[in-house]
Amino acid sequence: MTSLILADGTVFRGQSFGAKKDTDGEVVFNTGMVGYPESMTDPSYRGQILTFTFPFIGNYGVPSEAKNEWGFSKNFESEEIHVRAVICQNESRDFSHFNAVSSLHEWMVHHGIPGISGIDTRALTKKLRETGVMLGHIVQDEAIVDSGTWKAEKIEDPNDRNLAADVCCKEVITYEPNKADFPLGPIASIVAYDCGIKRNILRSWLKRGVTVHRVPWDYDLKSSNLTYDALFLSNGPGDPKKCTATIEQIRYALSRGIPTFGICLGNQLLALAIGGDTYKLKYGHRGANQPCIEWKDGKPTKRCIITSQNHGFAVSDKLPSGWQVWFTNANDGSVEGIRHESGKFFSVQFHPEAAPGPEDANYLFDEVLAVIGKK
């Protein structure tokens, strides 16, 4: 028997799978029906215990950890599992998929990630929706649970740290598009601030013929000798206000008129760079079915796209002059994108690269190329 103990003392008991070890973190939930390998390897989940609301997890197994021609993961969103633990109702060790090489259980054992199955994930999700996300323990020893010797105050809140610094690259890495696909050479070049970048973002740029200079979260753009057409701000974990160095570099890029595009955490960082504000959502948006309404000239349009999302912070709708809300969430009205009246600077809170999820917003990568005159 394994238990999840929430910071308020609520206990959920279930069966252990994956690695048999104790851990703690911020307990969150994801409403996606598929995509557990992508979600678990998404750096934006750093420090979190991930609850899957879909009742069956593991049915199609896990693909190989092979790397592609550029040296990063071919199938996952990073080269490691970032969640602290997984919670689900039913975990399947019998899997069926042509691309699978192992079960979810075996994969988690290999990476030292614990899991709990057999609990009422609907009840847990309702609690998190009503009270907000909270810290929690995964405890293997029932005696510790029954004795009450665990201490909620001992859990480190992952959002108190600069998680982007933990998950970013440590030096500049340059990726060139495949020469067979682009024999005349790259059509554009970007500097991509890696605050926990999903690998499908890299794939999305490379397949469009874009050279990507992937740089650490605190890379000094002012003294850079890189040649680039635009700035990209990646997704990533934690509180955006911890990324002060990135925010300063964004301000420098904006002052130079460099076209800038951000995704997820990148949306929040752009907002902070222009003098806006961010705040923590009660339970965040995590799933592959979030509807977003596009706005134009201060009014909602009739266009609504379904998006993939994973974030716990959001942007305030109070923006400085010259900036407008671009997208809003159809469920709670929160800001899902901002843009400048010049058309050169914009960002979205959702994930146009998907992985997992719908690709309704994939066109936004092409809009960046259009802005810099490469499409």
C-alpha distance (Angstrom), angle and dihedral (degrees) to the residues before:
residue distance angle dihedral
M1 . . .
T2 3.80 . .
S3 3.80 126.4 .
L4 3.78 139.1 -152.7
I5 3.80 111.4 -149.5
L6 3.79 115.5 -166.9
A7 3.79 121.5 -149.6
D8 3.81 91.2 -105.1
G9 3.83 91.0 57.8
T10 3.81 98.2 -100.8
V11 3.81 111.2 145.6
F12 3.81 127.1 -153.8
R13 3.82 115.1 -172.2
G14 3.78 124.8 -158.1
Q15 3.79 146.2 135.5
S16 3.79 124.4 -63.7
F17 3.80 123.2 -119.0
G18 3.75 131.8 163.9
A19 3.80 115.4 24.1
K20 3.79 116.7 -1.3
K21 3.79 100.5 -129.0
D22 3.78 140.9 114.1
T23 3.79 121.4 -108.9
D24 3.78 141.7 155.3
G25 3.79 139.5 -151.8
E26 3.78 145.8 124.5
V27 3.81 110.9 -41.5
V28 3.82 112.9 -135.7
F29 3.80 136.6 159.6
N30 3.80 136.0 -131.7
T31 3.82 121.8 -155.6
G32 3.81 97.4 -161.1
M33 3.81 118.5 125.3
V34 3.81 93.5 -148.1
G35 3.79 138.8 10.7
Y36 3.80 103.1 78.9
P37 3.86 94.0 146.3
E38 3.81 90.9 52.0
S39 3.80 93.4 45.1
M40 3.78 94.8 47.4
T41 3.82 91.6 51.6
D42 3.82 94.5 44.3
P43 3.84 107.0 113.8
S44 3.82 88.7 -144.2
Y45 3.83 87.4 76.2
R46 3.80 92.8 60.6
G47 3.81 110.3 143.3
Q48 3.81 95.3 9.3
I49 3.79 135.2 119.6
L50 3.79 103.9 -137.7
T51 3.80 122.1 -144.4
F52 3.81 116.7 -163.5
T53 3.81 111.7 -150.5
F54 3.81 93.5 -163.8
P55 3.85 104.7 96.2
F56 3.83 98.6 -131.9
I57 3.81 122.7 52.2
G58 3.79 127.3 174.3
N59 3.81 99.0 31.1
Y60 3.81 95.0 128.6
G61 3.79 97.7 36.0
V62 3.79 126.1 -141.7
P63 3.85 129.1 -61.2
S64 3.80 125.1 -129.4
E65 3.79 124.5 -74.7
A66 3.80 91.5 -125.9
K67 3.81 118.3 146.6
N68 3.78 125.9 -133.5
E69 3.80 129.8 -125.8
W70 3.82 90.8 -79.4
G71 3.81 93.3 55.7
F72 3.78 100.4 -109.3
S73 3.80 130.6 104.5
K74 3.78 117.0 -59.7
N75 3.81 96.3 -160.3
F76 3.81 108.7 19.5
E77 3.80 136.8 61.3
S78 3.80 92.6 -116.2
E79 3.78 138.9 -3.7
E80 3.81 95.8 -95.0
I81 3.81 142.3 35.4
H82 3.81 109.8 -96.4
V83 3.81 102.3 -175.4
R84 3.80 115.1 96.1
A85 3.82 92.1 -140.8
V86 3.81 143.6 -18.2
I87 3.81 128.8 -122.3
C88 3.80 122.8 -166.4
Q89 3.79 141.7 152.4
N90 3.80 98.5 -126.0
E91 3.81 126.3 15.0
S92 3.80 118.2 -163.9
R93 3.80 122.8 -150.9
D94 3.80 91.3 -179.6
F95 3.78 104.9 81.0
S96 3.78 134.6 177.2
H97 3.80 124.6 -166.0
F98 3.80 132.0 118.9
N99 3.80 91.0 -128.5
A100 3.82 98.2 46.0
V101 3.80 122.0 109.7
S102 3.80 101.3 172.2
S103 3.79 144.2 11.8
L104 3.80 122.1 -97.0
H105 3.82 88.9 -112.7
E106 3.82 93.7 53.9
W107 3.80 92.0 46.4
M108 3.80 92.1 51.8
V109 3.80 92.1 47.3
H110 3.80 89.3 52.2
H111 3.81 91.7 52.9
G112 3.83 96.2 39.5
I113 3.81 95.3 -115.2
P114 3.84 117.7 147.0
G115 3.78 125.6 -144.9
I116 3.82 140.6 -170.7
S117 3.80 124.2 -150.0
G118 3.78 132.0 176.3
I119 3.79 97.8 51.4
D120 3.79 127.6 121.8
T121 3.79 99.0 -98.3
R122 3.81 90.6 178.4
A123 3.80 90.6 60.5
L124 3.81 91.1 45.9
T125 3.80 92.2 49.1
K126 3.82 92.3 48.7
K127 3.79 89.4 51.7
L128 3.80 92.4 50.9
R129 3.80 90.6 47.8
E130 3.81 92.0 50.9
T131 3.80 99.9 41.4
G132 3.80 101.3 22.5
V133 3.79 130.0 -115.2
M134 3.80 112.8 -44.6
L135 3.76 140.9 -177.1
G136 3.79 119.6 -91.0
H137 3.82 146.2 179.4
I138 3.79 129.1 -129.6
V139 3.83 104.5 -149.2
Q140 3.82 125.6 -174.9
D141 3.83 97.9 -174.4
E142 3.82 112.6 78.7
A143 3.79 91.1 -163.0
I144 3.80 90.0 63.5
V145 3.79 90.7 50.7
D146 3.81 94.1 47.4
S147 3.79 94.0 44.9
G148 3.78 93.4 51.5
T149 3.81 92.1 -134.8
W150 3.81 92.4 136.5
K151 3.79 115.5 102.5
A152 3.80 122.4 -145.8
E153 3.80 91.7 -161.0
K154 3.80 89.7 63.2
I155 3.81 91.7 67.8
E156 3.77 112.9 102.6
D157 3.79 112.0 -133.9
P158 3.83 103.2 -129.7
N159 3.80 90.4 -149.3
D160 3.81 90.2 66.3
R161 3.82 88.5 70.8
N162 3.78 131.8 65.3
L163 3.80 94.7 -106.3
A164 3.80 92.4 176.1
A165 3.81 88.5 66.9
D166 3.81 89.1 53.7
V167 3.80 96.7 53.3
C168 3.82 104.5 32.8
C169 3.79 126.4 98.9
K170 3.80 114.4 -91.9
E171 3.80 98.4 -139.3
V172 3.80 139.4 19.9
I173 3.81 112.9 -73.1
T174 3.81 120.1 -172.2
Y175 3.81 122.8 -156.7
E176 3.80 121.2 -166.6
P177 3.83 121.7 -158.8
N178 3.79 118.3 -107.9
K179 3.82 109.7 -78.1
A180 3.80 92.0 -145.6
D181 3.81 89.8 60.6
F182 3.81 95.2 39.8
P183 3.82 107.3 30.6
L184 3.81 92.2 167.0
G185 3.79 90.7 56.9
P186 3.82 134.7 -106.6
I187 3.78 117.3 -25.9
A188 3.81 94.3 -148.7
S189 3.79 143.6 -3.0
I190 3.80 131.1 -137.5
V191 3.79 138.1 -174.4
A192 3.80 107.1 -132.9
Y193 3.79 116.7 -160.5
D194 3.78 104.9 -142.8
C195 3.80 108.6 -145.4
G196 3.82 90.0 152.6
I197 3.79 101.2 -39.5
K198 3.80 119.0 -160.6
R199 3.77 111.6 -126.2
N200 3.81 93.6 -129.1
I201 3.79 87.2 64.9
L202 3.79 88.0 59.7
R203 3.81 90.2 46.4
S204 3.82 90.4 49.2
W205 3.81 92.4 55.5
L206 3.80 95.6 41.9
K207 3.79 95.0 51.0
R208 3.81 87.5 55.4
G209 3.79 91.4 56.2
V210 3.80 96.2 -103.5
T211 3.80 123.6 146.2
V212 3.80 108.9 -135.6
H213 3.80 122.4 -152.2
R214 3.81 101.3 -164.9
V215 3.80 109.3 -158.6
P216 3.84 135.1 -178.7
W217 3.80 120.4 -95.8
D218 3.82 92.0 -101.8
Y219 3.81 98.8 42.0
D220 3.82 112.7 149.1
L221 3.79 105.0 -123.1
K222 3.80 92.8 179.7
S223 3.80 93.4 67.0
S224 3.80 95.9 35.2
N225 3.80 121.2 127.1
L226 3.81 92.7 -164.0
T227 3.79 119.6 123.1
Y228 3.80 112.9 -133.9
D229 3.79 143.7 152.8
A230 3.80 100.7 -150.8
L231 3.78 145.2 8.9
F232 3.80 122.8 -118.5
L233 3.82 124.9 -162.8
S234 3.79 114.7 -157.2
N235 3.76 135.8 -146.7
G236 3.79 119.2 -99.6
P237 3.80 146.4 151.5
G238 3.77 134.3 -77.6
D239 3.77 138.7 12.8
P240 3.84 111.9 -16.1
K241 3.81 90.8 -146.8
K242 3.81 88.6 70.8
C243 3.82 90.2 66.0
T244 3.80 95.7 76.5
A245 3.80 94.7 147.0
T246 3.81 92.1 53.9
I247 3.80 91.3 48.9
E248 3.81 90.8 53.9
Q249 3.81 91.3 51.3
I250 3.82 90.9 50.0
R251 3.79 89.9 53.6
Y252 3.78 89.4 52.5
A253 3.83 91.3 50.7
L254 3.80 92.3 48.9
S255 3.81 91.3 49.7
R256 3.80 88.2 54.6
G257 3.82 92.7 48.7
I258 3.82 93.5 -117.5
P259 3.85 110.6 163.4
T260 3.79 107.5 -109.9
F261 3.81 132.5 -165.2
G262 3.80 127.5 179.8
I263 3.80 137.1 -171.5
C264 3.82 126.7 -157.3
L265 3.82 105.9 -41.5
G266 3.80 84.6 19.7
N267 3.80 88.5 62.0
Q268 3.79 90.7 54.0
L269 3.81 92.9 45.9
L270 3.80 92.0 51.3
A271 3.81 89.9 50.4
L272 3.80 91.6 51.5
A273 3.80 91.5 46.4
I274 3.81 92.2 57.2
G275 3.81 93.4 47.7
G276 3.80 99.1 -92.7
D277 3.78 126.4 127.4
T278 3.82 140.2 -121.4
Y279 3.80 133.1 -153.1
K280 3.79 138.0 -172.5
L281 3.80 116.7 -99.1
K282 3.79 119.2 -131.4
Y283 3.80 94.2 -115.4
G284 3.79 105.1 -11.8
H285 3.79 132.3 -131.2
R286 3.79 114.2 -79.7
G287 3.78 120.4 158.2
A288 3.78 146.0 65.0
N289 3.78 101.0 -95.0
Q290 3.82 107.7 65.3
P291 3.84 112.9 138.1
C292 3.80 115.9 -142.7
I293 3.81 126.9 -169.0
E294 3.79 120.0 -146.7
W295 3.81 118.3 -132.5
K296 3.80 129.8 -155.1
D297 3.80 128.3 -173.3
G298 3.78 91.4 -6.8
K299 3.80 95.2 -52.7
P300 3.81 133.1 97.9
T301 3.79 115.5 -109.1
K302 3.80 126.9 -148.5
R303 3.80 90.7 -104.3
C304 3.81 116.8 107.7
I305 3.81 123.2 172.5
I306 3.81 129.1 -168.0
T307 3.78 111.3 -127.2
S308 3.79 144.6 -170.3
Q309 3.80 113.2 -123.2
N310 3.79 142.5 -179.8
H311 3.79 117.3 169.5
G312 3.79 141.2 117.2
F313 3.81 98.2 -165.2
A314 3.81 130.3 61.5
V315 3.81 140.9 -166.9
S316 3.80 123.0 -105.0
D317 3.81 116.2 -118.5
K318 3.81 90.8 -129.8
L319 3.81 102.3 99.8
P320 3.82 130.8 170.7
S321 3.79 123.1 -104.1
G322 3.79 114.2 -68.3
W323 3.81 93.5 30.3
Q324 3.79 127.9 98.9
V325 3.77 138.6 -172.4
W326 3.82 106.3 -103.1
F327 3.80 103.3 -176.9
T328 3.80 134.7 13.7
N329 3.79 131.4 -166.7
A330 3.80 110.0 -104.8
N331 3.81 91.2 -147.1
D332 3.80 103.5 51.8
G333 3.82 104.5 5.1
S334 3.82 94.3 -119.5
V335 3.80 119.1 152.0
E336 3.82 112.9 -89.7
G337 3.79 99.8 174.3
I338 3.80 144.3 5.2
R339 3.80 134.2 -161.0
H340 3.77 140.5 -177.5
E341 3.79 121.8 -118.0
S342 3.82 89.7 -118.7
G343 3.81 90.0 65.2
K344 3.83 91.0 -131.6
F345 3.79 99.4 99.7
F346 3.80 124.7 48.8
S347 3.79 143.1 136.4
V348 3.80 142.3 -176.4
Q349 3.78 133.0 -146.0
F350 3.80 94.8 -143.6
H351 3.82 129.6 68.8
P352 3.83 114.7 -100.6
E353 3.82 89.3 -179.4
A354 3.84 88.9 61.9
A355 3.85 111.4 -167.7
P356 2.93 94.1 177.7
G357 3.76 112.3 21.7
P358 3.81 144.7 29.3
E359 3.79 122.2 -29.2
D360 3.81 97.5 -142.9
A361 3.81 91.3 123.2
N362 3.80 97.9 43.3
Y363 3.81 89.3 108.2
L364 3.80 90.2 74.6
F365 3.80 91.3 80.6
D366 3.80 87.8 59.1
E367 3.81 90.8 49.4
V368 3.80 88.9 59.7
L369 3.80 90.2 53.7
A370 3.79 89.6 48.5
V371 3.81 91.0 53.2
I372 3.81 92.3 54.0
G373 3.81 90.9 44.9
K374 3.80 97.3 -112.4
K375 3.79 99.2 118.2
